[in-house]
Each structure stands twice: as structure tokens, then as C-alpha cells.
Amino acid sequence: MKIKIPLHVSGLWIPSISSSYLETGSYGAGLNLAMYIEADIVDDRECGIYINNARVLGEQSMEICNNTGTSISVNAYSPVSLGRGFGISAGLLIAHALASYHALKYSSMKALQLAHVLEVKYLTGLGDVLSEYTGGFAIRLKPGAPGVGIAHRVVVFEKPVLIVGELSSGESTQVMLSRITSELYEVAFSYYKKLVESEDLLDFFNYSQLFTRKVFDYSVVDKILSGRKGIISYYLKKSALIIWVEKEYASEIHELLSSNGIKAFETTISDRGVMVEHPG
């Protein structure tokens, strides 16, 4: 069994904290990319999560095993690194929880909810599990775990060409959230309400850039992209750079990032959320 989870990069997020982990989450919006974490079950005698052969999220994986009474390991491949703004921790927890619950023939919804609870408890994310479960261009309408929160996958009639960059610098989600003031969240919420009405992809990019410019340092990105043709819009989340480009300029912008030492990919928005592939 192979589990595939799209990488998710939020552009707008407004935390909503509840006494219940299941109901805690965020309003906001983000893009699920046609780039995936791909996870396989590799051992039913050892509890653990591996990504690109490195063991990670040890405490969270033990909670999943203790919760289910299983000892399952998952080994995942990701094209980008953990902790860079691509929703990797959420995807890994989804994969491990689904594998563990599947072994017992338990509800997949309960597995997704446990992944969300662990994201909230360990301060690694608020809306990524719900968004990755939803797929596509996802607007989070009600905070919380899958089955509790609500996210809407916007119908995108013409898929954008995206150049995705992974910058070298980064910080933890906890540190990032600690720097954002309540006043800035009020501004973000005003953008979010406009986006809910328009469901327009360009609005999403523009609002996301306006918000995240007050959170992250755009100076390196602006210097590289300044004056370049074919760029429709872009935004930055931690180390995740998402650039919407005109198709004929995609190779040029990809090469531009690569020549500046930025790991780059050409992709688009995912068609689906979490997927499970069975052999045969």
C-alpha cells in the first residue's frame, strides 16, 4: 500500500484556538501542489516515520502506535525538506496514522483526525491536515480536523503553471506564529473574507503576498524576480516560494531560480487530496 499526500503551501492563515484539539485550526487558504509525499509501509515490528531515509517526528509516531496498539513504520519520499512550509509534517502524520489504522481496519477519518490532533498538540501546524485531505485550491471555511472542520476545494477551470522554489533558510512553525500580531491577523482575515467571496486564484496570490510580506523577508526573492517577464504573481511561506508564470516563461523562471542556488520545480495544482494506492 502506497499513500500519496500533496504538498500544501498556505498563503493566508488565521488561527482559531479551541479547548479541543479537534476543533482547533485555522481559517485561510492554500494550494495543494501536484508534488507529493509518497509513503510505503516498511516494517510492522518497529514504530517510526522516515523521510528520505531520516527518522523524524519520533514523539508523534509513538503516540500513533500507542493509540492503535501497532508497531508500524512508514518510509516516505519527499522532493522538499521537512520544516520549510510545504506541510510535510502533516503529510507524514497522515501517512503513518492511515497505515496504522488500516492495519486494524479502523476508520480512515479517525486516522486523519489523529494526525490533525498531533499537528496541533506539537505546534507543527493548524490547517495542513484538513487542506491536504481536501486537495486542490483549498479554502478553509471552518477550523478543525477532517470531519469537524470544513474546507472547500475551489474549481479551477484553467490550471496555472507554477514554479516552486525551496529556499535554504527556514524557521519552526511555532516561531513563525509567535511573530504575527493580532492586528496583522485582522488584516489577513479581511483578505480571507474577500477571497471567500471571489474564489479567484489571482486574488489568492495577491492577498497572500500582501499578508506574508509582513511576516517573511522577501528581499532575496524580489531581487531575483524583479523585472522578469512572464510572472503573474508569487508568494512566500517560510522557505516555500510559489510563482505563477505564463507557460512560455516557465523554463526561464525555473532556470533563474536554479542558477541562484534555489531548488526549483515546475508543477501545478493537484487534482486530489490524500490518495491510497493498493498493489495490483
Summary of the structure (lengths in Angstrom):
residues: 280
radius of gyration: 18.1
end to end distance: 9.9
largest distance: 56.6
contacts: 981
relative contact order: 0.19
helix: 37%
strand: 31%
